[in-house]
Amino acid sequence: MHSASSSNTNLFLSRVRKSAVCALALFAPPLFAQLPDGPGKAETERICSQCHELERSISLRQDRDAWQATTTKMVGLGAKITDKEFQMVVDYLAKNYQGEALAKIKVNEADAIDFESGLSLKRSEAAAIVQYRTKNGPFKSIEDLKKVPGIDAAKIEAKKDRLSFQ
């Protein structure tokens, strides 16, 4: 008689477990990314999921230039992609996962990390800007900023719209 009771308990627990699994399946968020439809979706899913989960790919919110840089980095790390697929992926991500407008960098107040991340400068270049500003006073224009020894003036010029000299 004791074994019949044990058998009923096991049957009951089995049904509870199955119900719990069904409830989780119904109410849990999907465990895979649901990308919006559009040109480049299939390429993005196929290419990005070769190395990591899609959620990681689309967790970033970036502008077109940043998506292009990210995709270029992935190619450098070994992603197999044609030029046409590259452009489709960048276009898709830029359209569907665009970031908020970036705040301007206040050149005369910014820390080195702001220059490094905001202008894609090397750590040494960003530190040189802060050091130069400390020694020579506030920058008045982009031309003043380009005078800092050891910085890549082309990077500064390319992102001049991000700079504020007030």
Sequence and secondary structure as in RCSB ss.txt:
>XXXX:A:sequence
MHSASSSNTNLFLSRVRKSAVCALALFAPPLFAQLPDGPGKAETERICSQCHELERSISLRQDRDAWQATTTKMV
GLGAKITDKEFQMVVDYLAKNYQGEALAKIKVNEADAIDFESGLSLKRSEAAAIVQYRTKNGPFKSIEDLKKVPG
IDAAKIEAKKDRLSFQ
>XXXX:A:secstr
 HHHHHHHHHHHHHHHHHHHHHHHHHHS  SS     STTHHHHHHHHTTTS HHHHHT  B HHHHHHHHHHHH
HTT    HHHHHHHHHHHHHHSB      EETTT  HHHHHHHHT  HHHHHHHHHHHHHH    SHHHHHTSTT
  HHHHHHTGGGEE  
